[in-house]
C-alpha cells in the first residue's frame, strides 16, 4: 500500500474542523459566510504554508459540488489550463469547474493572463494560493477579478487539537498506545511556527523514532526538541518574512523598545542573515536616532565592523549592544525629513541656477565668467559666519531642515540663533 502522509489523511472535511483562521472562518467570518452562500467568487488565498489554504479549497469544491482541478504553478503550463477548461460544460463537470492553482507567483504574466477570459465569463472559478504577497507577485488584471483572503500562522493553542488527532490516528494505525512526556505537544505546537502540516509531520516522526515496548511508544521531550530545532523559523531572504522582520526591527528601535529590538535581531541572526541585520542597524542609526545623538552613527558602525570581524555567533554581542544603545537613545528624524524635502523639490524640477559666487573659480578664465567674484569666505569673519545666500534665487526662502526637539539639536539652534542674530545685527548697523 502506497504511503499516505498523515497530514493528508487527517485533513479537515468541514469548516468547523479547520484549525485557526477564525478571522475569516469563524462563526461570523466573511469567508465562511461566502462559502455557505454557495456563490463563491474568484479568490486568492495568501499566507504561509500549512495554514489551511488547500484544505479550504477542497471544502469549497465539495460544498458547491464543483469538479476540483488542482495545478501547481511550479510545473503547470498553459496547456494544462486548457485541459481544465475543456471540462467546462461537459458531463465531467456538470456544475462547473473549480481550479485550485497553487503557488501562482510562479506563473509569468502571459500564463496569468490566460486565466482572465474564463474568470470573467464564470466558466471556471479560480482559487489561487501563494505564500508571497499577492500585491507584488500577482498581476493587477488577475487581482481586479479576485478577492484576496489572508491566511495567518496558526497559534500554538489552536495547533494542539490537530496534533492530538494525529496521535490518536497513529495509535489506531499502529495498534500501539502512546505515552507523551509532559510538554511534548506544547513544544511541537510552538516549534512548528504556525504550520499545522509541519506539526503533524513532527508527530509522525516522533512515532517513527520511538521504539515500541509492551504495546506502548514513548514520545519524549528530548526527541521533540531535537526534531523541532529551528523548525519554527519562517525566513526567506527574498520573501515577505525577511522584510517584515526588518520592518519590525526598525519600528521597535524607533519606538524605543529594546526588548522587541533584541527579539527581531535574534530572529535575523538565528536565520544567519548577518548582512541584512548590519545594514538595517546602520540605517536606523542615521534615520531614527540621527541628530539627537549623532555619536550613535560611528558607534553603530564600530559595532557592525566588530560583528563582521567576529562572525556568528559572537557577532550577536556587538549587534545587541547597538540595538540597546539606539533603542534607549533620544530620537530625531529631522535629518531624513530635511533631505527628503530637498529631494522632493529637485525631483519636481524645482531648482535654479547656482549663484555665480558659489561656482567653482579655480581655473583660468573663471573671473571673466563672473565666477566667485563676490563670495565671502566665512572663516574670515567673527564666529566663522557671514550672511549670504546659498540657495538658487528661486529657492531663496526654502526651508528643508527643522531643528528637532531634542537636547542636541536645540543646543545647536540656540547657538546659531545667537551667532546669526549677532551677524545680521552688525550688517544692519553698517548700512
FENDACOR-V985103 format. One record per residue. RES is the residue in one small letter. SS is DSSP state (h for helix, s for strand, l for the rest). PHI is phi in whole degrees, 0 to 359 (none if undefined). NEAR is the number of other ideal C-beta (glycine too) atoms within 12 Angstrom. Layout:
# FENDACOR-V985103
((RES/SS/PHI/NEAR) (RES/SS/PHI/NEAR))
This chain:
# FENDACOR-V985103
((x/l/none/4) (x/l/295/5) (x/l/291/10) (x/l/238/13) (x/l/305/19) (x/h/300/33) (x/h/299/32) (x/h/284/20) (x/h/292/23) (x/l/257/32) (x/l/303/30) (x/l/303/29) (x/l/255/16) (x/l/226/18) (x/h/297/29) (x/h/293/18) (x/h/274/22) (x/l/290/35) (x/l/268/42) (x/l/77/40) (x/l/59/37) (x/h/297/23) (x/h/293/21) (x/h/239/31) (x/h/243/37) (x/l/294/18) (x/l/310/13) (x/l/243/13) (x/l/295/22) (x/h/294/22) (x/h/292/34) (x/h/299/26) (x/h/295/17) (x/h/296/26) (x/h/297/33) (x/h/292/21) (x/h/287/14) (x/l/83/17) (x/l/261/16) (x/l/269/37) (x/l/276/26) (x/l/293/36) (x/s/220/38) (x/s/239/41) (x/s/264/41) (x/s/241/33) (x/s/164/34) (x/l/297/36) (x/l/292/32) (x/l/76/36) (x/l/248/39) (x/l/107/41) (x/h/296/43) (x/h/294/33) (x/h/301/36) (x/h/294/40) (x/h/298/38) (x/h/297/30) (x/h/296/32) (x/h/298/40) (x/h/300/28) (x/h/292/23) (x/h/293/24) (x/h/262/26) (x/l/56/16) (x/l/254/32) (x/s/286/28) (x/s/264/32) (x/s/243/32) (x/s/246/26) (x/s/231/36) (x/s/247/22) (x/l/293/32) (x/l/289/17) (x/l/235/15) (x/l/287/29) (x/l/232/19) (x/h/297/19) (x/h/299/14) (x/h/296/24) (x/h/295/33) (x/h/296/21) (x/h/295/20) (x/h/296/34) (x/h/295/29) (x/h/296/19) (x/l/282/26) (x/l/298/28) (x/l/65/18) (x/l/243/16) (x/h/294/9) (x/h/288/18) (x/h/217/26) (x/l/296/13) (x/l/253/24) (x/l/103/31) (x/s/245/36) (x/s/248/39) (x/s/261/43) (x/s/260/37) (x/s/252/45) (x/s/277/28) (x/l/58/29) (x/h/301/42) (x/h/297/32) (x/h/273/23) (x/l/278/34) (x/l/280/17) (x/h/300/17) (x/h/296/14) (x/h/294/29) (x/h/293/34) (x/h/294/21) (x/l/294/30) (x/l/276/40) (x/h/300/25) (x/h/304/20) (x/h/278/29) (x/h/292/32) (x/h/285/19) (x/h/275/16) (x/l/80/20) (x/l/288/27) (x/s/229/40) (x/s/253/40) (x/s/261/47) (x/s/241/45) (x/s/259/47) (x/s/237/43) (x/s/204/39) (x/l/267/35) (x/l/257/29) (x/l/300/25) (x/h/296/32) (x/h/286/19) (x/h/255/18) (x/h/246/29) (x/l/252/37) (x/l/292/26) (x/h/303/16) (x/h/297/19) (x/h/284/34) (x/h/300/27) (x/l/291/18) (x/l/253/28) (x/l/221/34) (x/s/251/26) (x/s/268/29) (x/s/238/35) (x/s/265/29) (x/s/260/39) (x/l/259/27) (x/l/305/34) (x/l/279/38) (x/l/293/24) (x/h/308/28) (x/h/296/18) (x/h/277/29) (x/h/286/37) (x/h/303/29) (x/h/301/26) (x/h/293/43) (x/h/292/43) (x/h/296/26) (x/h/298/26) (x/h/296/42) (x/h/298/34) (x/h/298/23) (x/h/293/26) (x/h/293/33) (x/h/300/25) (x/h/294/17) (x/h/297/22) (x/h/260/20) (x/l/64/12) (x/l/232/23) (x/s/255/21) (x/s/263/31) (x/s/251/21) (x/s/256/31) (x/l/296/21) (x/l/301/12) (x/l/95/20) (x/h/298/35) (x/h/293/33) (x/h/299/23) (x/h/292/33) (x/h/298/42) (x/h/295/37) (x/h/283/29) (x/h/288/34) (x/l/285/44) (x/l/64/31) (x/l/84/34) (x/l/261/38) (x/h/298/47) (x/h/299/37) (x/h/295/37) (x/h/297/48) (x/h/294/39) (x/h/297/31) (x/h/298/42) (x/h/299/47) (x/h/297/33) (x/h/293/27) (x/h/297/38) (x/h/296/37) (x/h/294/20) (x/h/280/19) (x/l/283/30) (x/l/260/15) (x/l/297/20) (x/s/212/11) (x/l/56/10) (x/l/74/13) (x/s/229/18) (x/s/242/30) (x/s/252/24) (x/s/261/38) (x/l/255/24) (x/h/294/21) (x/h/298/18) (x/h/298/26) (x/h/300/34) (x/h/297/22) (x/h/294/18) (x/h/287/30) (x/h/266/32) (x/l/304/15) (x/l/62/18) (x/l/291/28) (x/l/280/29) (x/l/286/27) (x/l/253/29) (x/l/208/27) (x/l/219/21) (x/l/297/18) (x/l/252/16) (x/l/252/22) (x/h/300/28) (x/h/304/31) (x/h/301/29) (x/h/286/23) (x/h/294/21) (x/h/293/33) (x/h/298/32) (x/h/297/20) (x/h/294/26) (x/h/300/40) (x/h/293/36) (x/h/291/22) (x/h/291/30) (x/h/292/41) (x/h/301/32) (x/l/275/20) (x/l/63/23) (x/l/246/22) (x/h/296/24) (x/h/293/18) (x/h/294/23) (x/h/300/38) (x/h/295/30) (x/h/298/21) (x/h/287/40) (x/h/298/42) (x/h/300/26) (x/h/294/30) (x/h/294/40) (x/h/290/33) (x/h/296/23) (x/l/277/26) (x/l/79/20) (x/l/265/30) (x/h/291/29) (x/h/298/23) (x/h/295/31) (x/h/298/42) (x/h/296/36) (x/h/297/24) (x/h/291/37) (x/h/297/48) (x/h/293/31) (x/h/299/29) (x/h/298/42) (x/h/302/39) (x/h/278/28) (x/h/274/30) (x/h/253/38) (x/h/271/41) (x/h/52/34) (x/h/282/36) (x/h/290/33) (x/h/209/29) (x/l/298/25) (x/h/297/19) (x/h/299/36) (x/h/296/28) (x/h/292/18) (x/h/294/25) (x/h/296/40) (x/h/300/24) (x/h/296/23) (x/h/297/33) (x/h/293/31) (x/h/297/19) (x/h/296/23) (x/h/298/33) (x/h/290/22) (x/h/289/16) (x/h/282/18) (x/l/74/18) (x/l/282/23) (x/l/270/15) (x/l/295/16) (x/h/302/30) (x/h/299/27) (x/h/290/21) (x/h/295/31) (x/h/289/44) (x/h/298/30) (x/h/301/26) (x/h/297/41) (x/h/298/45) (x/h/295/27) (x/h/304/31) (x/h/286/44) (x/h/294/36) (x/h/262/22) (x/l/276/32) (x/l/297/27) (x/l/241/33) (x/l/205/33) (x/l/247/28) (x/h/296/32) (x/h/295/32) (x/h/291/26) (x/h/296/22) (x/h/295/24) (x/h/292/19) (x/h/293/17) (x/h/294/22) (x/h/294/22) (x/h/299/15) (x/h/300/17) (x/h/298/21) (x/h/299/18) (x/h/291/11) (x/l/272/11) (x/l/76/10) (x/l/269/17) (x/l/210/18) (x/l/217/16) (x/l/298/14) (x/l/292/19) (x/l/308/23) (x/h/302/21) (x/h/286/22) (x/h/264/22) (x/l/288/20) (x/l/300/14) (x/l/240/20) (x/l/265/11) (x/l/202/12) (x/l/296/9) (x/l/94/12) (x/l/298/17) (x/l/295/17) (x/l/297/12) (x/l/271/15) (x/l/81/17) (x/l/278/21) (x/l/70/22) (x/l/291/16) (x/l/251/17) (x/l/293/24) (x/l/255/21) (x/l/277/15) (x/h/305/17) (x/h/290/10) (x/h/272/11) (x/l/242/18) (x/h/304/16) (x/h/59/18) (x/h/57/15) (x/l/214/24) (x/l/215/24) (x/l/294/21) (x/l/197/20) (x/l/275/21) (x/l/252/17) (x/l/283/22) (x/l/303/21) (x/h/305/16) (x/h/290/16) (x/h/243/24) (x/l/304/13) (x/l/259/10) (x/l/292/21) (x/l/230/15) (x/l/260/22) (x/l/261/23) (x/l/241/18) (x/l/301/26) (x/l/289/28) (x/l/269/17) (x/l/264/23) (x/h/301/18) (x/h/296/26) (x/h/289/28) (x/h/292/20) (x/h/296/18) (x/h/295/22) (x/h/299/22) (x/h/297/15) (x/h/300/18) (x/h/285/21) (x/h/297/17) (x/h/291/17) (x/h/294/22) (x/h/291/24) (x/h/298/18) (x/h/295/20) (x/h/294/24) (x/h/290/19) (x/h/296/16) (x/h/295/18) (x/h/295/18) (x/h/294/11) (x/h/293/9) (x/h/294/10) (x/l/280/7))
